[in-house]
Amino acid sequence: MSQEKNLRPATRLVHQAIDRDPTTGASVVPIYPASTYHHPGGVGGEYDYARSGNPSRQQVEDAIALLEGGERGFAYASGMAAIGSALALLKSGDHLIAPDDLYGGSWRYLSQILPQQGIEATFVDMADLAKVEEAIRPETRAIFVETPSNPLFNITDLRGIAEIGRRCGLLTLLDNTFMTPLLQRPFELGIDVAIHSGTKFLGGHSDLLAGLVTTADPDLVKRLKQFQNAFGAVLSPFDSFLLSRGIKTLKVRLEAAQRNAAILAERLQQHSAVARVLYPGLADFPGRVLHESQASGAGAILTFILKDEAAVAPLLERVALPIIAPSLGGVETILTHCWSMSHAAIPAETKLRLGIGKGLLRISAGIEDVEDLWDDLAQGLAA
């Protein structure tokens, strides 16, 4: 496809960078389970060993680069493998700045694993750019961002972070999982590296584990490729096939899920059992203006806080439609108790200081009929 960069988002998603098998013309690129490749006459071709490259994986790597406007993409065995591989751009002695209200898995990696590699992370309120600047040291080399933050929906000014990065010579990395390339365009805002948990919205069916990284910087491409090949935490051919298939329907799924999330957020905000709802689409959401200046939608995820923590257990016992699990982005609605699930790795005192209490729940809206979802939630809350 020679004109793929000129196509609109829905068309790019369906056709991606490779939309058919170049050998047979099949409508789906086959799953190539081969671990190695023949070298005719001892001379290697485009593919030589599966860790270094695979046609099935290449499809999704080209797809994420196309969707984000990157130079090249890289696919990994999980979202955390993608984060770890992107942070391998740092070296021992470097310093990293990250949000204090980070996803639990990312917090665990940055606070427990990176220090073992000689890399220190400082966690700050990234909604306040002055605090970001105050945290910069001579050894600071990067800023890691998550916006909207998970699960408190604090909004970081991506243009402001990119400007700080350029001025201070710092690498800027964004976990763009919540928004996807459809709703938030990191490179157009000046960010250097975009990261996704492909397990979530891009895969979209809660049936695979995957991570993706892309960049528009040719030098970073070389470094990311070198580490991917050396470390080997690559996405399998079968999961690559599933991820490519999921990406094709991202636009219709995300639009439907976003509509449901907006309705659920409005209704939960009016419910007597709910103290607060956090969702960028609400009229009184504190970061709405900033979010809308850098994203084209509110997304399909919301957080709500119950007035009574004791109401959490009855709610989780009574609801029938949502999957109660630490994930998001599926076609089915997923209800997460962040204290005990997605953010279990964070110490209790840290969670309480940030505002992640036992009464906080996160909803990733699916594509079910919203009236059925609301009826189910309402009867659960009535308990």
N, C-alpha and C positions, 0 to 999 in steps of 0.2 A: 504493500500500500504506500505509494509515493506521496500522497497528499494527506496523510493521517493528521499532521499537525494543524491543518486548516479545517478539520472536521469539528463539529460541535460535540459537547460532552457525551450526550447519549449515544451518538454514533461511534465515538472513540471507545466507549465502554464495550459495545457489542463487537466491534471489529478489531479493537486493540491494535498492536503493531503487526501482529501476524494473525490473520483471521482464518487461515486454512492451511492444511498440510502442503508445503511446497513440492513434495514429491508426488503425491497422489491426487491432490486437489480435495481431499476429504474436508468436510466442513468443520472438523475438530482436529486440532493438532494432537497426534497420538501420544499415549503415555509411553515414554521410552525408559524401560526399567534397566537398561544396560548399565553395567558398572564400568565398562571400558570400551574402547573403540579401536577398530583395525587401523593400523598405520601401513598403508600400501608401500611396499618397498622400504619400510622402515621410516617413512616420512609421515609425520602427523598432520592431520587436517584441522578443521575448525574445532572439533571435539577430540580430546585425547583420553580423558579420565573423568568419571562422573562428578567427582568433587570439584573439578575445575570448570565443568560445563556440561549441560544437558539440554537437549532441545525443548523438553517440556518446561523446565525451569526458565529457560531463556525467554519463553513466551511471556511469563508473568513478570520477569525482570524488565523486559522491554515495555510491557504494559504500564507498570508503575512509573517508569521514566516518562513515557508519553503522557500519562494522566497528570503528573505533577509538573511537566515541563522540564524534566531533568535530562542530563547528558546520558546517564546510564543508571539502571536499577540493579538491586541485589536482593535475592530471596533467601531467607533463613528458616531454620526449623521451628522457630517460635518468635513471638514479639520480643521477649526478653533477649533472645539470641541476637535479634536485630539491634536492640538498644546497646547490648554489650559490644557488638561488633562496631557500631558507630562510635562508641566511646573508646574503642581501641585506637582511634585517631590521636588519643592522648598518650603520654608516656609518664613513667615514674618521675615524681617531682612536680608534676603539673597540678594545677588547682582548678576546680570546676564550680560554677555557681548554678544552683538548681532551685526550683520552687519548694517551699516548706510544706505545701499541701499536695504532695506528689502521690501518684498511684502507689499502692503498697509494694508491689513487686519492684518497681523502679527505685523506691526509697530503700528497700533492702539491698539492692545491688549497689546503689551509690554510697550508702552508709556503711555497708559491711564488706562488700567484695572489692570495690575500688581501693579502699585504704590498704588492703593486702597487696595491691599492685603499686603502692606508693603514690596514689592519686587521692587527694583530699577534696571533699565536696562541702561547700557551705550552703545551707538551706536558708532562703530568705523569702519574704513576702514579695513575690514578683509582680504583684499589682502596683507596687510602689517602685518606680524606676530609680528613685534616689537611693533606695536600699540596695538595689542591684549594683549601682555605681560604688556605693560605700564598701561593698564586699570584694571589690576588685583588688588583687594584690599583684606584686611584680611577677609572681609565678602563675597567675591566672591565665588559662588558655582557652576556656570555652564557657558558654552559657547554654544550659539545657532548659527547654521550656515545655510546658504542657498547658495549653489554653483551648477551651475552658478547662480548668483544673478538675481533677477527679478525686472526690465527688463534690467539692464545695463550689465549683463553677466560678472561681475567681478568674478574671479576665486579664491577661497580660497584653500590653501594647507591643505587638510584634514589630511594627515599624520602629518603635523606640528601642527595642532590644537590638534590632538589626543595626540601628545607627550607633548604639554603644559598641556593638561588635566591630563595626568598621573603624570607628574612631580609636578603639583601644587594641585593635588587632586580635580580636577574639573570634573563635569559631562559634557559630550559633546553630543549635540543633533543636528541632521541634518534633515532639510526639504529636502527630496529626491524626491519631486514631479516631477521636471523637467526631471530628468534622469531616474527614475524608477529603480527597482532592476535589470533590464536587462543591464543597461548602467553604473551604479555606485553602488559599493558594500561597504557600510559604515563600516560594522563590520570588513571586511578584511583590512580596512585602520585604524582601531583602534577606531572608533566612538562608543559611548555607546548606543544611542537611534536613531532609524530611524523613520521618520514621513512622511506620505503621505496624500495629498488630494486625496482620492479615486474617487472624482468627476471628476478628470482630466484623465490622460492616463490609469489608471487601469480600471476605468469604461468605458471610451472611447467613449461613445455615447451621451453625454450631456443629460442624462435622469435620473440622480440620484445625491444625495448629500451624501458624505461619507468621513470619515477620518480613517486613520489606524496608529497604533504605534506598533513597535516591538523592542525587545531588546534581547541580548544574555546573560544578567546578571540575574541570578536567583533571587537575592535580589530585583532588579528593577522590575522584573516580579511581585513579591508579592505586591510591593507598587503600581504599576500601576493597578493591579487587584483590590486592596482594594479601590482605588479612583474611578475606573470605576463603581464598584458595588454601592458605596456610593453615587456618583454624578448622575449616571444614564443617561448620555448623549449617549446612545447606539444606534447602527445602527438597523433600523427596519428589520424584516424578509424579506419583499419584496425587499428593497434596497440591502440587503445582497445577495439575489438571483440575482439581476441585476449585482451587482459588481462581483460576482463569474463568471457569464456568460461573462462579459466584460474581465476579466483577461485571460480567455481562448484564446482570440485572440490578446493579447497584442503584441506578437512578430511580427506577420505579419503586424499588424496595424502600429506599431512603425517603423518598417523597411521601409514601404512604405512612411510614413509621413516624416521620416528622409531624404529619397532620395529627396522628393519634397522640403523640407526646404533647402537642399544644393543647388539645382538648383535655387530656388527663391533668395537665398542669393547672389549667383554669379551674377545673372541678375540685381538685385536691386543695387548691388555695381557699376554696369556699367551705371546705368540710370542717366540721366542729372538732374533729379529732386531730387535725393537722395544725401545727404551730407555724410552719414556714415551708414554702416551696421555692426551690432554686432552679430556674430555667430561663435562658436568655430571651425566650419569646414572650415572657410576661411583661406587661406594661411597666410595672414597678421594679423590674430587675435592675439592681444597681449598676451593672456593667453593660447594660443593653446598648447604649450609644457607641461605646468603644467596640463591642463585639460586632455590631452591624457595620462598622466602618472597615472591618477586616475579614468578615465572613458573610456569605450570602444566604445563611439560614441559621435557625436556632438549634438545629440538630434533633435527634430522636431520643435523647437521654435527659432525665430530670432527677432531682433529688428532693425528697420531702422529709420533714422532721416531725415526728409525732409529739404531741403535748405530754403524753404519758409513756415513758419507756416500757412500762409493763404491758402496753398494748401491742408491742412488737410480736411477742410469741403467739398470741391468739391470731394476729393477722397472718403470720406465716403458716399457721396450722390450717386456717380456713380458706385461703385463696386456692383456687383450683386451676386457673388458666396459666398464670405466669410460671415459668421454671424458676425455682429458688436456687440461685447459683451465682458464683463469682465470675460473671462474664457479661458481655453486652454485644449488641449489633446483629443478633439473629432475627430470623423472620418471626420467631415466637417472642413474646414479651418475657423479659428476664427481670426478676426482682432480687436485689442484692442487699443483704444486711452488711454494710461496709465494715462495721466494727469487727465482726467475726469472720468475714469472708475476704473481700478484696483488699482490705487494709489490716488484716490480722497480724502482719509482720511488724507493724508500727507499734511501739510501746504505748500502753494505755495513757500514760501521762502526756505523751506527745499528741495523741489523737484528741484528748480532751482540750489541750491547749489550742489546737487548731480549730476545734469546733466539730470534730467528728465524734459525736456521742452515740450512745447505744440506741437512741431513738431515731437515728438517721437511716434512711433507706434510699436506694437508688433504683430507678426504673429505666430499663432500656425498652422503649416501646416497640412492639412488633407490628405486624401488618394484619392482625386479626380485626374483626369488627369492633370499633371502639366502644360501642354500647355494651357488648358482651364483656369487654375488659372492665368497663366502669362498673357494671352490675357486680362483677366478681370482687373488685376492689372495695366497693361500697359495703357489700355484705361482710367482708373481712374486717373493715374498719368499724362496722357496727358492733362487732363482738367486744 
